[in-house]
Each structure stands twice: as structure tokens, then as C-alpha cells.
Amino acid sequence: MGLRGFGSDNFSGVLPEVFKALEESAFGHQHSYGKDKYTAKAIEDFKQIFGDDVDVYFVYNGTGANILSLSAFTHSYNAIICAETAHINVDECGAIEKQTGSKLLTVPTFDGKLTLGLIHNHMHGFNDQHHAQPKIISLTQCTELGTVYTHDELKEICDFAHAHDMYVHMDGARLANAIAYLGCTPASITRDVGIDVLSFGGTKNGMMFGEAVVFFNTTMSKEVKYIRKQLMQLHSKSRFIAAQFSAVLKDNLWLKSAAHANAMAQKLANAAEQIPSVSITQKVEANEIFAIIPREKITKLQEECFFYVWDEDAAEVRWVCSFDTTENDVIEFANLLRQELC
């Protein structure tokens, strides 16, 4: 493999600031299981962003964050409404249904985004003992197709959910990319629109490992510490997750890194769409590009610069940019595309 890959932002390394924070926190003794000074500091950092009245829990990974979030709001007889493309449906090996016991009610979408019209398809069977009871809507921001919910779209869904005695979860593995695209504050598209609980991404945006679960509806987080323990997501040396978050939240590094990834994706999309045999299939609003390319060229391109095939039948591929994607990476890959596809 010659060029740096565009397979995933999970392929990227670690921000230098994060590595330094890990090194600095590695010495000496601290209390375990979240009772250390680094965890206390990171929680305060989150409160500076989202407000003093949030509850924050650190976990190992995104699947753990989503399970913890959804477990707090559901029983085994409940149902979770999500897009058909949602990570909790496609890429978590049935973990949500296994661990929460709740049924996923999926919705086909054109761009990864749920709408009230689509959600209405599952708004039935309430109080019917034969029917799993819809209780929470899970939104992915950015979506799995790289698109971004606006403030008004989110508020409309949250208002609808709350009017029907339901909750809203946001899978924010790439939340930073959405905020960078919209140019808004973090609170404006989370707590201010009515999101009840947020899976806050770290790993895809320059951290070595670790995610956070942020509860805006704190009436539902009182027993979450027990659920986290049962889910094996309680890190004994919590400081090593917390220190990373303090590093990326400092001086808005997390948003600057995401903005850079977005900019690189836009540059790549602009170059790729000039190639006649490339068809961009989704709006490029964050750090992901979806494109249909000649099927017979995919394997050769992957050998030179790895990326994933998104839809085998349509020959649709996905290219993802990261905090450490350089302009030179984009230029070299664009040149490769022109060489092979023109």
C-alpha cells in the first residue's frame, strides 16, 4: 500500500497533545474508578461546554457509549427507532438489542437522516401488549452517510419525541465534524434542541481510546454508574480517558481537528467530481465522501490506497478524511484516481 488510506478516521493516529497528556498523567498514584483529579477536571471541562447540570460518564468505546446511553432510557419491552444505516443497527453486531433487550425499529432513508414523516412509520402499537413499545429515537450526528442535521431538524424531532413521552439519543461519534460544518456551539445542537443523552466521540477525532456519555436529562442517569459497571465499561484507571478529553477540549482542539478533516474531505470531493467516471452520491458536509466509481477499478485502487466499499451492488465507495490527513495526501489520491479512472 503506497499512499495513506482513506478507509476510516479510526485509521488515524493520536494528536500530539493527547499523547503528551497521556504521558503526563502516567506518573504517580491516583485514586481509581473515576475518583482521580484528571476525571474531575475532564468533567468540569465538559460542563464548561454543555452546562453545569449535565452528568458525564467515560467509557472505552463507541458501542459501549451507545449501549450505556440507550440502556438508561429503555426496558427490554421497549423499541428504539433509528435510521437503517445507523451504526447501532449496522456495525455493532447486535450489541444494542442483546444488551438493552430492546428492539431496533429501522427506517430506510435517502441521506441517513430521520424525519418526522419517516419516524411516523413506527408510531403505532402503543399500549398494545403484543407490540414492542417505542421509547427513544436514536439520531447519528454526523450521519453514517456524512450528512448533518441542522438545529431546526433536530429540534423538530426532539419536540415530537417529548410530546409522545419518548426520548432522543444522539450518537455523536463525529459530533465535532457536524459542529465544525454548522459553525454553531456544541450546546445549540444538543441540549438546546432537547437531546436527552449524547454519545460524545473521542476516538475518531484524535484520541487513542475513550468516549463520553453526556446526560442532559439527568433524571434518567441516577443508576447509570451501575449499568456502566455491568457493561464492563468502567475503566479502573479512568485518568487515562479523562486526560485525553481535557487535552482535546482545551482551546477547542477537538473542533479545529474536525474542521481540518472536513476541509480535506471537501478538497478531495472537489477534485474527484471533476473526473467523469466518479459520481458523488451524498452532500459532502463533514469528513466523509460517498462516490460511485467503475467497479472493475476498485480493487486496484484499494491496493494503492485503502478505502471501504459502502454498497457492493452499486459500486459505491466511502472515503474518510482525518485530523492528520494532509493536502498532499489528497493531491496524491486525486492523482491516483485520475490515473486509474480517466
PAGUGU-777484 format. One record per residue: residue number from 1; residue in one letter; x, y, z of N, C-alpha, C in turn. Coordinates in steps of 0.1 Angstrom, whole numbers, plus 5000, padded with zeros to 4 digits. Atoms other than C-alpha are relative to their C-alpha. Example, Ala and Ser with C-alpha at 12.3 -4.5 7.8 and 13.67 -1.06 7.14 Angstrom:
# residues 2
PT   num   residu   n.xx   n.yy   n.zz   ca.xx   ca.yy   ca.zz   c.xx   c.yy   c.zz
PT     1        a   5009   4988   5000    5123    4955    5078   5009   5012   5000
PT     2        s   4991   4989   5000    5137    4989    5071   4992   5011   5008
//
This chain:
# residues 342
PT   num   residu   n.xx   n.yy   n.zz   ca.xx   ca.yy   ca.zz   c.xx   c.yy   c.zz
PT     1        m   5009   4988   5000    5000    5000    5000   5009   5012   5000
PT     2        g   4991   4989   5001    5017    5032    4988   4996   5012   5007
PT     3        l   5005   4987   4994    4995    5061    4999   4993   4998   5013
PT     4        r   5008   5001   4988    4979    5069    5032   4986   4997   4997
PT     5        g   5013   5004   5003    4945    5053    5033   4989   5010   5004
PT     6        f   5011   4992   4998    4911    5069    5033   4988   4991   5005
PT     7        g   5010   5009   4995    4893    5040    5050   4992   5004   5011
PT     8        s   5008   4996   4988    4883    5055    5083   5008   5010   5008
PT     9        d   4993   4991   4990    4891    5082    5108   5004   4992   5012
PT    10        n   4994   5009   4990    4898    5052    5131   5014   4996   4996
PT    11        f   4986   5003   5004    4929    5046    5110   5010   5010   5005
PT    12        s   4990   4990   4997    4945    5078    5121   5007   4998   5014
PT    13        g   4992   5002   4988    4970    5081    5149   4994   5008   5011
PT    14        v   5004   4992   4988    4969    5103    5180   5005   5014   4999
PT    15        l   4996   4986   5000    4970    5140    5183   5012   5002   5010
PT    16        p   4988   4998   4991    5004    5151    5198   4996   5005   5014
PT    17        e   5005   4995   4987    4985    5170    5226   4994   4989   5008
PT    18        v   5006   5011   4993    4967    5138    5235   5011   4991   5005
PT    19        f   4989   5008   4996    4999    5118    5236   5008   5006   5012
PT    20        k   4993   4993   4989    5015    5144    5258   4992   4999   5013
PT    21        a   5009   5001   4988    4985    5143    5282   5001   4987   5006
PT    22        l   4999   5013   4994    4987    5106    5285   5014   4998   5007
PT    23        e   4987   5001   4994    5024    5108    5292   5001   5007   5014
PT    24        e   5000   4992   4987    5019    5135    5319   4992   4993   5011
PT    25        s   5008   5006   4990    4992    5115    5336   5005   4986   5004
PT    26        a   4995   5014   4998    5012    5083    5336   5008   4998   5013
PT    27        f   4991   5001   4989    5033    5091    5366   4992   5002   5014
PT    28        g   5006   4998   4987    5024    5088    5403   4988   4992   5002
PT    29        h   5012   5008   4997    4994    5073    5420   4988   5010   5001
PT    30        q   5013   4993   4999    4958    5085    5417   4989   4990   5004
PT    31        h   5012   5009   4996    4925    5071    5431   4995   4994   4987
PT    32        s   5005   5008   5012    4909    5046    5407   4985   5002   4998
PT    33        y   5014   5000   5003    4875    5043    5391   4993   5014   5000
PT    34        g   5006   4986   5002    4869    5080    5384   5002   5009   5012
PT    35        k   4999   4991   4988    4879    5094    5418   5014   5007   5000
PT    36        d   4987   4993   5002    4911    5110    5404   4998   5014   4996
PT    37        k   5001   4986   5003    4919    5146    5397   4998   5002   4985
PT    38        y   5002   4999   5015    4920    5140    5359   4986   4999   4996
PT    39        t   5014   5002   5003    4885    5127    5358   4992   5012   5004
PT    40        a   5008   4988   4995    4872    5156    5379   5003   5012   4991
PT    41        k   4997   4988   5009    4890    5181    5356   4992   4998   4987
PT    42        a   5006   5002   5013    4876    5165    5324   4985   5002   5001
PT    43        i   5015   4998   4998    4840    5165    5338   4998   5015   5001
PT    44        e   5002   4986   4999    4844    5202    5346   5002   5006   4986
PT    45        d   4998   4996   5014    4857    5207    5310   4987   4998   4992
PT    46        f   5013   5003   5007    4825    5191    5297   4989   5010   5005
PT    47        k   5010   4991   4995    4804    5213    5319   5002   5014   4995
PT    48        q   4998   4987   5007    4821    5244    5305   4994   5001   4987
PT    49        i   5006   5000   5014    4808    5233    5271   4985   4999   5001
PT    50        f   5014   5003   5001    4774    5220    5279   4991   5005   5012
PT    51        g   5008   4995   4989    4764    5235    5313   5003   4992   5013
PT    52        d   4997   5006   4987    4768    5227    5350   4991   4988   5003
PT    53        d   5010   5010   4996    4737    5205    5351   5000   4987   4991
PT    54        v   4999   5012   5008    4750    5176    5330   5007   4989   5008
PT    55        d   4992   5012   4994    4762    5141    5341   5008   4994   4989
PT    56        v   4991   5004   5010    4792    5128    5323   5006   4986   5005
PT    57        y   4995   5013   4997    4804    5091    5322   5010   4996   4989
PT    58        f   4990   5004   5010    4836    5079    5305   4999   4985   4998
PT    59        v   5001   5014   5004    4836    5046    5286   5012   4998   4990
PT    60        y   4989   5004   5009    4861    5027    5264   4997   5003   4986
PT    61        n   5002   4999   5015    4844    5028    5230   4986   5005   4997
PT    62        g   5013   4995   5005    4815    5040    5209   4989   4991   5002
PT    63        t   5011   5010   4998    4795    5008    5211   4996   5000   5015
PT    64        g   5003   4999   4986    4798    5010    5249   4992   5013   5004
PT    65        a   5007   4988   4997    4787    5046    5249   4985   4999   4995
PT    66        n   5014   5001   5005    4756    5038    5228   4992   4991   5008
PT    67        i   5008   5009   4992    4746    5009    5249   4997   5006   5013
PT    68        l   5003   4993   4987    4750    5029    5281   4990   5010   4999
PT    69        s   5009   4989   5002    4731    5058    5267   4985   4994   4999
PT    70        l   5013   5005   5003    4702    5037    5255   4994   4991   5011
PT    71        s   5004   5009   4989    4701    5013    5285   4993   5009   5011
PT    72        a   5006   4991   4989    4693    5043    5308   4986   5004   4997
PT    73        f   5013   4995   5004    4661    5050    5289   4990   4989   4996
PT    74        t   5009   5011   5006    4647    5016    5279   4999   4988   5010
PT    75        h   5001   5013   4995    4634    4984    5292   5000   4990   4989
PT    76        s   4999   5010   5010    4635    4951    5274   4988   4999   4991
PT    77        y   5012   5000   5008    4600    4956    5261   4999   5012   4991
PT    78        n   5001   4988   5008    4608    4989    5245   5006   4998   4986
PT    79        a   4994   4999   5013    4619    4998    5210   5007   5013   4998
PT    80        i   4991   4988   5003    4645    5022    5196   4998   5002   4985
PT    81        i   5001   4996   5014    4638    5040    5164   5013   5006   4995
PT    82        c   4988   4995   5005    4668    5046    5142   5000   4999   4985
PT    83        a   4998   5002   5014    4679    5050    5106   5005   4987   4997
PT    84        e   4996   5013   5004    4685    5018    5087   5016   5000   4999
PT    85        t   4986   4999   5001    4721    5030    5082   5007   5002   5013
PT    86        a   4994   4996   4987    4727    5038    5119   5011   4990   5004
PT    87        h   4989   5009   4995    4759    5024    5134   4994   4990   5010
PT    88        i   5006   5010   4990    4738    5008    5162   4993   4989   4993
PT    89        n   5007   5011   5008    4720    4988    5135   5009   4992   4992
PT    90        v   4992   5007   5010    4747    4980    5110   5013   4995   5006
PT    91        d   4986   5003   4997    4781    4979    5128   5002   4997   5015
PT    92        e   4997   5003   4986    4776    4969    5164   4996   4985   5004
PT    93        c   5001   5015   4998    4770    4931    5159   4988   4997   5009
PT    94        g   5012   5002   4992    4735    4933    5175   5002   5003   5015
PT    95        a   4997   4998   4986    4750    4946    5207   4989   5008   5007
PT    96        i   5011   4992   4994    4722    4971    5213   4988   4991   5005
PT    97        e   5011   5009   4997    4695    4945    5211   5003   4990   5011
PT    98        k   4995   5010   4990    4715    4920    5231   5000   5006   5014
PT    99        q   4997   4994   4987    4725    4943    5259   4988   5008   5006
PT   100        t   5012   4993   4995    4693    4965    5262   4988   4991   5001
PT   101        g   5012   5008   5002    4669    4938    5252   4989   5007   4992
PT   102        s   5009   4992   5008    4651    4965    5232   5001   4996   4985
PT   103        k   5001   5003   5014    4640    4960    5196   5004   5013   4992
PT   104        l   4997   4988   5009    4655    4983    5169   4990   5000   4989
PT   105        l   5010   4998   5011    4629    4997    5145   5007   5009   4990
PT   106        t   4991   4993   5009    4649    5008    5115   4991   5007   4989
PT   107        v   5007   4992   5010    4639    5034    5089   5009   5002   4988
PT   108        p   4992   4997   5012    4652    5035    5053   5000   5015   4998
PT   109        t   4999   4986   5003    4665    5070    5044   5008   5002   4987
PT   110        f   4992   4997   5012    4679    5087    5014   5014   5006   5003
PT   111        d   4988   4993   4996    4706    5106    5032   5005   4997   5014
PT   112        g   4996   5004   4986    4709    5089    5066   4993   5008   5011
PT   113        k   5006   4991   4990    4687    5115    5083   4985   4996   5002
PT   114        l   5014   5003   4997    4654    5107    5100   4992   5013   4999
PT   115        t   5009   4989   5000    4624    5130    5095   4987   4995   5007
PT   116        l   5013   5004   4994    4590    5131    5112   4992   4991   4992
PT   117        g   5008   5009   5009    4574    5115    5082   5005   4986   5001
PT   118        l   4994   5013   4999    4598    5086    5084   4998   4993   5014
PT   119        i   5002   5005   4986    4595    5082    5122   4986   4996   5002
PT   120        h   5014   5004   4998    4557    5081    5119   4997   4986   4996
PT   121        n   5002   5014   5004    4560    5047    5102   5000   4990   5012
PT   122        h   4999   5009   4989    4568    5032    5136   4992   5005   5013
PT   123        m   5007   4995   4989    4545    5053    5158   4986   4994   5001
PT   124        h   5013   5007   4998    4519    5027    5165   5002   4988   5010
PT   125        g   4999   5011   4991    4512    4998    5188   5001   5004   5015
PT   126        f   4999   4996   4986    4513    5019    5220   4989   4994   5008
PT   127        n   5009   5006   4990    4497    5002    5250   4995   4986   4995
PT   128        d   5004   5013   5005    4494    4970    5229   5011   4990   5006
PT   129        q   4990   5009   4993    4510    4942    5250   5007   4991   4990
PT   130        h   4994   5009   5010    4519    4923    5218   5011   5008   4992
PT   131        h   4991   4992   5009    4540    4952    5204   5011   5007   5009
PT   132        a   4989   4993   4993    4574    4965    5215   4997   5015   5000
PT   133        q   5005   4986   4998    4568    5000    5228   5012   5010   4997
PT   134        p   4990   4990   5004    4588    5028    5210   5002   5009   5012
PT   135        k   4997   4991   4988    4606    5048    5237   5011   5010   4997
PT   136        i   4989   4991   5003    4636    5065    5222   5004   5000   4986
PT   137        i   4995   4999   5014    4648    5078    5189   5015   5003   5000
PT   138        s   4985   4998   5000    4685    5075    5181   5004   5007   4987
PT   139        l   4995   4992   5012    4700    5101    5157   5015   4999   5000
PT   140        t   4985   5000   5002    4735    5099    5143   5004   5014   4995
PT   141        q   4996   4986   5004    4753    5133    5140   5015   5000   5001
PT   142        c   5005   5001   5014    4770    5133    5115   4994   4986   4998
PT   143        t   5006   5012   5003    4750    5106    5099   5011   4990   4994
PT   144        e   4991   5010   5006    4766    5074    5086   5002   5003   4985
PT   145        l   4998   4996   5014    4763    5090    5051   5007   5013   4999
PT   146        g   4992   4987   5000    4783    5121    5061   4991   5012   5000
PT   147        t   5008   4988   5000    4753    5144    5062   4997   5005   5014
PT   148        v   5001   4993   4987    4745    5168    5091   4986   5005   5002
PT   149        y   5013   4995   4996    4712    5175    5109   5002   5015   5004
PT   150        t   5000   4986   4996    4705    5212    5113   4993   5002   5014
PT   151        h   5006   4996   4987    4694    5229    5145   4985   4997   4999
PT   152        d   5014   5000   5001    4658    5231    5133   4995   4985   4998
PT   153        e   5003   5015   5002    4657    5194    5121   5000   4993   5013
PT   154        l   4999   5007   4987    4669    5182    5155   4989   5004   5010
PT   155        k   5010   4995   4990    4645    5204    5175   4986   4995   4996
PT   156        e   5013   5006   5004    4615    5192    5154   4999   4986   5005
PT   157        i   5001   5014   4995    4623    5156    5162   5000   4999   5015
PT   158        c   5000   5001   4985    4631    5162    5199   4986   5005   5005
PT   159        d   5013   4995   4996    4598    5182    5203   4990   4989   4998
PT   160        f   5010   5011   5003    4579    5154    5186   5001   4989   5010
PT   161        a   4998   5012   4990    4595    5127    5208   4995   5003   5013
PT   162        h   5004   4997   4987    4589    5145    5240   4985   5002   5001
PT   163        a   5014   4999   5000    4553    5152    5231   4993   4987   5000
PT   164        h   5005   5013   5000    4549    5115    5227   5006   4991   5012
PT   165        d   4994   5007   4989    4566    5106    5260   5011   4991   4996
PT   166        m   4988   5007   5005    4597    5095    5242   5012   5008   5002
PT   167        y   4987   4993   4998    4634    5104    5245   5008   5000   4986
PT   168        v   4992   4999   5011    4661    5113    5220   5015   4998   5004
PT   169        h   4985   5002   4998    4697    5099    5219   5007   5004   4988
PT   170        m   4992   4996   5012    4724    5113    5197   5013   4992   5001
PT   171        d   4988   5007   5002    4752    5091    5185   5010   5010   4994
PT   172        g   4991   4989   5004    4779    5118    5183   5015   4995   4998
PT   173        a   4987   5005   5003    4809    5097    5172   5008   5010   4992
PT   174        r   4994   4990   5008    4816    5125    5147   4993   5014   5003
PT   175        l   5007   4988   4997    4797    5153    5165   5009   5012   4997
PT   176        a   4991   4988   5003    4828    5176    5162   4999   5004   4986
PT   177        n   5000   4997   5014    4826    5174    5124   4987   5007   4997
PT   178        a   5013   4993   5002    4789    5184    5125   5001   5015   5005
PT   179        i   4999   4986   4994    4796    5214    5148   5009   5009   4991
PT   180        a   4991   4992   5008    4826    5225    5126   4993   5004   4987
PT   181        y   5008   4997   5012    4803    5223    5095   4990   5011   5002
PT   182        l   5010   4990   4998    4775    5242    5110   5005   5013   5006
PT   183        g   4995   4987   4994    4797    5268    5128   4992   5004   5012
PT   184        c   5009   4997   4988    4775    5265    5159   5007   4996   5013
PT   185        t   4995   5004   4987    4781    5260    5196   4996   4985   5002
PT   186        p   5004   5014   4997    4781    5224    5209   4986   4998   5006
PT   187        a   5013   5001   4992    4751    5231    5232   4988   5002   4990
PT   188        s   5011   4995   5008    4730    5246    5204   4994   4988   4992
PT   189        i   5005   5012   5007    4726    5212    5186   4999   4988   5008
PT   190        t   5002   5012   4990    4724    5190    5217   4990   5004   5011
PT   191        r   5009   4997   4989    4710    5202    5249   4989   5010   4997
PT   192        d   5010   4990   5003    4693    5233    5235   4988   4996   4991
PT   193        v   5011   5006   5009    4673    5213    5209   4992   4990   5007
PT   194        g   5008   5010   4993    4662    5188    5235   5006   4986   5000
PT   195        i   4994   5013   5000    4686    5159    5231   5001   4995   5015
PT   196        d   5000   5005   4986    4683    5137    5263   5014   4994   5004
PT   197        v   4988   5006   4997    4716    5119    5261   5009   4999   4987
PT   198        l   4991   4998   5011    4747    5122    5239   5012   4990   5002
PT   199        s   4988   5008   5000    4774    5096    5230   5010   5010   4993
PT   200        f   4991   4990   5005    4803    5120    5226   5013   4994   4996
PT   201        g   4989   5007   5006    4831    5108    5203   5013   5006   5003
PT   202        g   4986   4995   4998    4868    5110    5210   5009   4992   4991
PT   203        t   4990   5008   5007    4885    5081    5192   5001   5004   4985
PT   204        k   4999   4996   5014    4876    5093    5157   5006   5014   4998
PT   205        n   4996   4986   5001    4889    5128    5164   5013   5002   5008
PT   206        g   4986   4997   4995    4925    5123    5176   5003   4994   5014
PT   207        m   4997   5007   4987    4922    5103    5209   5005   4986   4997
PT   208        m   4995   5013   5001    4939    5070    5215   4988   4990   5002
PT   209        f   5012   5008   4997    4907    5055    5230   4992   5008   5010
PT   210        g   5009   4993   4991    4877    5066    5250   4989   5008   4994
PT   211        e   5012   4992   5004    4843    5081    5246   4993   5005   5013
PT   212        a   5007   4995   4988    4820    5100    5269   4985   4999   4997
PT   213        v   5014   4999   5001    4783    5098    5276   4995   5012   5009
PT   214        v   5004   4988   4993    4767    5131    5285   4985   5000   5001
PT   215        f   5014   5000   4997    4733    5132    5301   4995   5014   5002
PT   216        f   5007   4988   4998    4712    5163    5296   4988   4998   5009
PT   217        n   5011   5004   4992    4682    5146    5311   5005   4992   5012
PT   218        t   4993   5007   4989    4698    5138    5344   4991   4993   5009
PT   219        t   5009   5008   4992    4667    5124    5359   5001   4985   4997
PT   220        m   4999   5013   5005    4675    5093    5339   5014   4994   5002
PT   221        s   4987   5004   4998    4711    5090    5349   5004   4995   5014
PT   222        k   4997   5003   4986    4708    5082    5386   5007   4986   5002
PT   223        e   4995   5013   4998    4716    5045    5382   5010   4995   4989
PT   224        v   4992   5003   5011    4739    5047    5352   5014   4994   5004
PT   225        k   4988   5005   4996    4770    5040    5372   5000   4985   5002
PT   226        y   5002   5015   4998    4757    5005    5380   5000   4993   4986
PT   227        i   5001   5006   5013    4749    4999    5343   5013   5000   4994
PT   228        r   4987   5000   5006    4783    5010    5332   5009   4989   5005
PT   229        k   4992   5011   4994    4799    4986    5356   4996   4986   4994
PT   230        q   5004   5013   5006    4778    4957    5343   5004   4999   4986
PT   231        l   4997   5001   5014    4786    4966    5308   5015   4999   4998
PT   232        m   4985   5000   5001    4824    4964    5316   5006   5012   4993
PT   233        q   4995   4987   5006    4829    5000    5305   5005   5009   5011
PT   234        l   4994   4991   4989    4842    5013    5339   5015   4997   5000
PT   235        h   4985   5001   5001    4879    5019    5334   5006   5002   5014
PT   236        s   4995   4998   4986    4898    5014    5367   5010   5012   5000
PT   237        k   4991   4988   5001    4925    5039    5356   4993   5010   4991
PT   238        s   5009   4991   5007    4899    5064    5345   5008   5012   4995
PT   239        r   4993   4987   5004    4925    5092    5343   5005   4999   4986
PT   240        f   4994   5000   5014    4938    5079    5310   4990   5002   4989
PT   241        i   5010   4995   5009    4905    5085    5293   4998   5015   5002
PT   242        a   5003   4987   4996    4899    5117    5312   5010   5010   4995
PT   243        a   4989   4991   5004    4933    5133    5305   5000   5003   4985
PT   244        q   5001   4998   5014    4928    5128    5268   4989   5010   4996
PT   245        f   5010   4990   5003    4895    5146    5268   5003   5014   5004
PT   246        s   4996   4987   4996    4909    5175    5287   5009   5006   4989
PT   247        a   4991   4996   5011    4936    5177    5260   4993   5005   4988
PT   248        v   5007   4997   5012    4912    5177    5231   4990   5012   5001
PT   249        l   5010   4989   4998    4887    5201    5247   5007   5013   5002
PT   250        k   4993   4988   4997    4914    5226    5256   5002   5008   4987
PT   251        d   4998   4991   5011    4914    5256    5233   4993   4996   4987
PT   252        n   5008   5005   5012    4888    5239    5210   5008   4992   4990
PT   253        l   4993   5008   5009    4913    5215    5196   4992   4990   4993
PT   254        w   5009   5010   5006    4886    5189    5190   4992   5006   4988
PT   255        l   5008   4994   5011    4867    5214    5168   5010   5004   4988
PT   256        k   4990   4996   5010    4899    5226    5150   5004   4987   4992
PT   257        s   4997   5012   5007    4908    5190    5142   4989   4995   4991
PT   258        a   5011   5004   5008    4874    5182    5129   4998   5009   4988
PT   259        a   5001   4991   5011    4873    5213    5108   5011   4997   4989
PT   260        h   4989   5004   5009    4906    5203    5092   4996   4988   4992
PT   261        a   5005   5012   5007    4892    5168    5084   4989   5003   4990
PT   262        n   5011   4996   5009    4861    5184    5069   5006   5007   4987
PT   263        a   4994   4993   5012    4883    5207    5047   5007   4991   4991
PT   264        m   4993   5009   5009    4903    5179    5034   4990   4991   4992
PT   265        a   5010   5008   5007    4872    5159    5025   4994   5009   4989
PT   266        q   5005   4992   5010    4859    5189    5006   5009   5002   4988
PT   267        k   4990   4999   5011    4891    5193    4987   5000   4987   4992
PT   268        l   5001   5013   5007    4890    5156    4978   4988   4999   4991
PT   269        a   5012   5001   5008    4854    5158    4967   5000   5009   4988
PT   270        n   4999   4990   5011    4861    5189    4946   5009   4994   4989
PT   271        a   4991   5006   5010    4889    5170    4928   4994   4988   4994
PT   272        a   5005   5013   5006    4871    5137    4924   4988   5003   4991
PT   273        e   5012   4997   5008    4839    5153    4910   5004   5005   4986
PT   274        q   4995   4996   5013    4860    5166    4881   5003   4988   4991
PT   275        i   4997   5012   5007    4866    5130    4870   4987   4994   4994
PT   276        p   5013   5003   5006    4838    5120    4846   4994   4986   5005
PT   277        s   5005   5013   4995    4836    5084    4859   4997   4999   5015
PT   278        v   5002   4999   4986    4832    5095    4895   4987   5007   5002
PT   279        s   5013   4993   4997    4797    5103    4908   4998   5001   5015
PT   280        i   5002   4998   4986    4794    5118    4943   4985   4998   5003
PT   281        t   5014   5004   4997    4762    5104    4959   4994   5007   5011
PT   282        q   5006   4993   4989    4758    5124    4990   5006   5014   5002
PT   283        k   4994   4987   4997    4763    5160    5001   5013   4998   5009
PT   284        v   4988   5001   4992    4799    5164    5015   4999   5011   5010
PT   285        e   5002   4990   4990    4791    5182    5047   5009   4998   5012
PT   286        a   4990   5003   4989    4817    5166    5070   5012   4994   4995
PT   287        n   4987   5005   5004    4847    5144    5066   4999   4987   4992
PT   288        e   5002   5012   5008    4832    5116    5045   4995   5003   4986
PT   289        i   5005   4998   5014    4827    5113    5008   4995   4986   4995
PT   290        f   5006   5012   5006    4805    5087    4991   4999   5002   4985
PT   291        a   4999   4999   5015    4810    5080    4954   4998   4987   4993
PT   292        i   5001   5012   5009    4802    5055    4927   5011   5002   4990
PT   293        i   4989   5000   5009    4832    5046    4907   5000   4986   4992
PT   294        p   5001   5012   5008    4838    5019    4880   5004   4988   5008
PT   295        r   4999   5012   4991    4835    4985    4897   5014   4993   4998
PT   296        e   4988   5007   5003    4865    4970    4879   5012   5007   5005
PT   297        k   4988   4992   4996    4888    4997    4892   5002   5000   5015
PT   298        i   5000   4999   4986    4880    4993    4929   5012   4993   5007
PT   299        t   4990   5008   4994    4904    4965    4938   5014   5006   4998
PT   300        k   4987   4994   5003    4934    4981    4921   5002   5013   5008
PT   301        l   4999   4987   4992    4927    5015    4938   5003   4996   5015
PT   302        q   4999   5003   4986    4924    4998    4972   5014   4995   5003
PT   303        e   4986   5004   4998    4958    4982    4967   5010   5011   5002
PT   304        e   4991   4988   4999    4974    5016    4963   4996   5009   5012
PT   305        c   5004   4991   4989    4953    5035    4989   4987   4994   5005
PT   306        f   5012   5007   4996    4928    5016    5010   4988   5009   5004
PT   307        f   5013   4994   4996    4892    5026    5014   4989   4988   5000
PT   308        y   5011   5011   4999    4859    5006    5020   4990   5002   4989
PT   309        v   5012   5000   5009    4832    4997    4996   4988   5001   5009
PT   310        w   5011   4998   4992    4800    5010    5010   4988   4992   4995
PT   311        d   5012   5008   5006    4774    4994    4986   5006   4992   4989
PT   312        e   4994   5009   5010    4787    4964    4967   4991   5000   4987
PT   313        d   5008   5001   5012    4757    4963    4943   5001   5013   4992
PT   314        a   4999   4987   5008    4760    5000    4933   5014   5004   4997
PT   315        a   4985   4996   5001    4799    5001    4934   5002   5013   5006
PT   316        e   4998   4987   4993    4796    5029    4959   5010   4998   5011
PT   317        v   4989   5000   4990    4827    5036    4980   4999   5011   5009
PT   318        r   5000   4989   4990    4834    5057    5010   5015   5004   5003
PT   319        w   4987   4995   4996    4865    5079    5016   4998   5009   5012
PT   320        v   5001   4993   4988    4871    5093    5050   5013   5008   5003
PT   321        c   4988   4991   4996    4895    5122    5060   5000   5001   5015
PT   322        s   4998   4999   4985    4910    5126    5095   5007   5013   5003
PT   323        f   4993   4988   4995    4927    5152    5116   5014   5001   4994
PT   324        d   4987   5000   5005    4960    5141    5102   5001   4998   4985
PT   325        t   5000   5000   5015    4950    5140    5065   5006   5013   4995
PT   326        t   4993   4988   5005    4973    5164    5046   4995   5003   4986
PT   327        e   5003   4996   5014    4968    5183    5014   5007   4992   4990
PT   328        n   4992   5009   5009    4995    5162    4999   4993   4986   4999
PT   329        d   5008   5012   5001    4975    5131    5008   4989   5001   4990
PT   330        v   5012   4998   5009    4945    5145    4990   5005   5001   4985
PT   331        i   4994   4998   5013    4966    5155    4960   5004   4987   4994
PT   332        e   4995   5013   5005    4982    5121    4957   4989   4991   4997
PT   333        f   5011   5009   5002    4950    5102    4960   4992   5005   4988
PT   334        a   5008   4995   5011    4932    5125    4935   5008   4997   4987
PT   335        n   4992   5003   5011    4961    5120    4911   4999   4985   4996
PT   336        l   5002   5015   5003    4957    5082    4915   4987   4998   4994
PT   337        l   5013   5001   5006    4920    5085    4908   5000   5004   4985
PT   338        r   4999   4996   5014    4927    5104    4876   5008   4991   4991
PT   339        q   4991   5009   5007    4954    5080    4866   4992   4987   4996
PT   340        e   5006   5013   5002    4932    5049    4870   4986   5001   4994
PT   341        l   5015   4999   5004    4897    5063    4861   4998   5008   4988
PT   342        c   5002   4992   5012    4903    5086    4832   5005   4993   4988
//
